[in-house]
């Protein structure tokens, strides 16, 4: 694995997405509504975190773009 931020964030995003799939898959095995809500809430939080990683990769949010300094004439 590379030490480049984009490669590291991509790898972490894939791990988060896999965990979301695992949580959602296991929902079918849970009978307790509160326990199921915990899994669903956890999946939703991880989806948001994975989106933040994807936004960093794609530089789609202003916070993730490099600042450029322009000197006016």
C-alpha positions as a Markdown table, in Angstrom:
| # | Residue | x | y | z |
|---|---|---|---|---|
| 1 | Unk | 0.0 | 0.0 | 0.0 |
| 2 | Unk | 1.2 | 3.5 | -0.8 |
| 3 | Unk | 1.7 | 6.2 | 1.7 |
| 4 | Unk | -0.1 | 8.7 | -0.6 |
| 5 | Unk | -3.1 | 10.3 | 1.1 |
| 6 | Unk | -5.4 | 9.4 | -1.8 |
| 7 | Unk | -4.4 | 5.7 | -1.8 |
| 8 | Unk | -4.8 | 5.5 | 2.0 |
| 9 | Unk | -8.2 | 7.2 | 2.0 |
| 10 | Unk | -9.4 | 4.9 | -0.9 |
| 11 | Unk | -8.3 | 1.8 | 1.1 |
| 12 | Unk | -10.0 | 3.1 | 4.2 |
| 13 | Unk | -13.2 | 4.0 | 2.3 |
| 14 | Unk | -13.3 | 0.4 | 0.9 |
| 15 | Unk | -13.0 | -1.0 | 4.5 |
| 16 | Unk | -15.8 | 1.3 | 5.7 |
| 17 | Unk | -18.0 | 0.2 | 2.9 |
| 18 | Unk | -17.3 | -3.4 | 3.6 |
| 19 | Unk | -18.3 | -2.9 | 7.2 |
| 20 | Unk | -21.5 | -1.2 | 6.2 |
| 21 | Unk | -22.3 | -4.3 | 4.0 |
| 22 | Unk | -21.6 | -6.6 | 7.0 |
| 23 | Unk | -23.8 | -4.6 | 9.3 |
| 24 | Unk | -26.7 | -4.5 | 6.8 |
| 25 | Unk | -26.3 | -8.2 | 6.1 |
| 26 | Unk | -26.4 | -9.1 | 9.8 |
| 27 | Unk | -29.6 | -7.1 | 10.2 |
| 28 | Unk | -31.5 | -10.0 | 8.8 |
| 29 | Unk | -30.3 | -12.2 | 11.7 |
| 30 | Unk | -31.3 | -9.8 | 14.5 |
| 31 | Unk | -34.7 | -10.2 | 16.2 |
| 32 | Unk | -34.2 | -7.4 | 18.8 |
| 33 | Unk | -35.5 | -4.0 | 17.4 |
| 34 | Unk | -33.1 | -2.0 | 19.5 |
| 35 | Unk | -30.1 | -4.1 | 18.5 |
| 36 | Unk | -31.2 | -3.8 | 14.9 |
| 37 | Unk | -31.5 | 0.0 | 15.3 |
| 38 | Unk | -27.9 | 0.0 | 16.6 |
| 39 | Unk | -26.7 | -1.8 | 13.5 |
| 40 | Unk | -28.7 | 0.4 | 11.1 |
| 41 | Unk | -27.5 | 3.6 | 12.9 |
| 42 | Unk | -23.9 | 2.4 | 12.8 |
| 43 | Unk | -24.2 | 1.7 | 9.0 |
| 44 | Unk | -25.6 | 5.2 | 8.4 |
| 45 | Unk | -22.8 | 6.8 | 10.3 |
| 46 | Unk | -20.2 | 4.8 | 8.4 |
| 47 | Unk | -21.8 | 5.7 | 5.1 |
| 48 | Unk | -21.3 | 9.4 | 6.0 |
| 49 | Unk | -17.7 | 8.8 | 7.0 |
| 50 | Unk | -17.1 | 6.9 | 3.7 |
| 51 | Unk | -18.6 | 9.8 | 1.8 |
| 52 | Unk | -16.2 | 12.2 | 3.6 |
| 53 | Unk | -13.3 | 9.9 | 2.4 |
| 54 | Unk | -14.7 | 9.9 | -1.1 |
| 55 | Unk | -15.0 | 13.6 | -1.1 |
| 56 | Unk | -11.4 | 13.9 | -0.1 |
| 57 | Unk | -10.4 | 11.6 | -2.9 |
| 58 | Unk | -12.3 | 13.5 | -5.5 |
| 59 | Unk | -11.6 | 17.0 | -3.9 |
| 60 | Unk | -15.3 | 17.7 | -4.2 |
| 61 | Unk | -15.5 | 19.8 | -1.1 |
| 62 | Unk | -13.8 | 23.2 | -0.7 |
| 63 | Unk | -12.1 | 22.0 | 2.5 |
| 64 | Unk | -10.3 | 19.3 | 0.6 |
| 65 | Unk | -8.9 | 21.5 | -2.1 |
| 66 | Unk | -5.4 | 22.9 | -1.9 |
| 67 | Unk | -5.4 | 26.6 | -1.5 |
| 68 | Unk | -3.7 | 28.5 | -4.2 |
| 69 | Unk | -2.2 | 31.9 | -3.6 |
| 70 | Unk | -2.5 | 34.4 | -6.4 |
| 71 | Unk | -0.6 | 37.7 | -6.3 |
| 72 | Unk | -2.6 | 40.5 | -7.8 |
| 73 | Unk | -0.7 | 42.8 | -10.1 |
